[in-house]
């Protein structure tokens, strides 16, 4: 999957507030995420900003915000599961440099 295809699918999922199941290169299990946007970080990486609800993580299995490198996503499935945008999402946070889009 290339970055353009992934961006398009995430944008559509975000517009409809649909969760996604993704697999990152080098990880044994999928993650279930609510896509909030795609941005370039202050470290010049293109990342998916999301709220992870389930799946593989190094953060002790807890739900939370993740910035996942877009070029590491090798599988992406849009799920028929709706999510609500969290009130604490801050697109103006300093770690985000240039947004491709956000909800």
C-alpha positions as semicolon CSV with decimal commas, in nm:
position;residue;x (nm);y (nm);z (nm)
1;X;0,000;0,000;0,000
2;X;0,144;0,337;-0,094
3;X;0,117;0,659;0,106
4;X;-0,133;0,819;-0,135
5;X;-0,372;0,521;-0,112
6;X;-0,342;0,512;0,267
7;X;-0,399;0,887;0,293
8;X;-0,715;0,865;0,080
9;X;-0,857;0,574;0,282
10;X;-0,779;0,738;0,617
11;X;-0,933;1,067;0,499
12;X;-1,255;0,889;0,396
13;X;-1,264;0,697;0,726
14;X;-1,206;1,019;0,922
15;X;-1,481;1,202;0,733
16;X;-1,728;0,925;0,822
17;X;-1,579;0,877;1,172
18;X;-1,503;0,509;1,105
19;X;-1,239;0,311;1,292
20;X;-0,967;0,127;1,098
21;X;-0,769;-0,191;1,152
22;X;-0,406;-0,151;1,052
23;X;-0,090;-0,359;1,050
24;X;0,250;-0,196;1,078
25;X;0,563;-0,340;0,922
26;X;0,751;-0,553;1,174
27;X;0,459;-0,591;1,417
28;X;0,295;-0,929;1,487
29;X;-0,059;-0,803;1,556
30;X;-0,298;-0,546;1,414
31;X;-0,412;-0,226;1,584
32;X;-0,761;-0,076;1,586
33;X;-0,742;0,301;1,553
34;X;-0,969;0,603;1,513
35;X;-0,796;0,821;1,250
36;X;-0,777;1,190;1,346
37;X;-0,550;1,317;1,071
38;X;-0,225;1,299;0,881
39;X;0,054;1,544;0,948
40;X;0,422;1,612;0,911
41;X;0,584;1,619;1,254
42;X;0,848;1,858;1,380
43;X;1,093;1,568;1,312
44;X;0,982;1,571;0,946
45;X;0,800;1,236;0,956
46;X;0,461;1,182;0,791
47;X;0,237;1,024;1,055
48;X;-0,118;0,912;1,112
49;X;-0,247;1,081;1,426
50;X;-0,500;0,847;1,584
51;X;-0,663;0,725;1,902
52;X;-0,575;0,358;1,941
53;X;-0,848;0,151;2,104
54;X;-0,712;-0,201;2,066
55;X;-0,419;-0,406;1,946
56;X;-0,042;-0,407;1,939
57;X;0,134;-0,139;2,140
58;X;0,443;-0,082;2,346
59;X;0,248;0,145;2,583
60;X;0,136;-0,136;2,815
61;X;-0,183;-0,209;2,622
62;X;-0,353;0,117;2,717
63;X;-0,575;0,319;2,486
64;X;-0,432;0,651;2,377
65;X;-0,311;0,885;2,109
66;X;-0,051;0,749;1,870
67;X;0,154;0,903;1,592
68;X;0,218;0,612;1,356
69;X;0,453;0,645;1,060
70;X;0,243;0,631;0,746
71;X;0,512;0,451;0,546
72;X;0,514;0,160;0,796
73;X;0,146;0,076;0,745
74;X;0,127;-0,235;0,526
75;X;-0,241;-0,327;0,575
76;X;-0,542;-0,103;0,620
77;X;-0,905;-0,199;0,657
78;X;-1,185;0,053;0,721
79;X;-1,424;-0,097;0,977
80;X;-1,797;-0,046;1,012
81;X;-1,743;0,090;1,364
82;X;-1,820;0,456;1,436
83;X;-1,624;0,669;1,682
84;X;-1,675;1,006;1,849
85;X;-1,402;1,268;1,821
86;X;-1,242;1,321;2,162
87;X;-1,268;1,669;2,313
88;X;-0,899;1,669;2,414
89;X;-0,767;1,637;2,057
90;X;-0,544;1,939;1,988
91;X;-0,439;1,985;1,624
92;X;-0,245;2,299;1,727
93;X;-0,004;2,097;1,945
94;X;0,357;2,194;1,873
95;X;0,460;1,844;1,765
96;X;0,241;1,878;1,454
97;X;0,398;2,090;1,181
98;X;0,193;2,068;0,859
99;X;-0,142;1,895;0,842
100;X;-0,250;1,708;0,529
101;X;-0,593;1,698;0,697
102;X;-0,749;1,657;1,042
103;X;-1,098;1,620;1,181
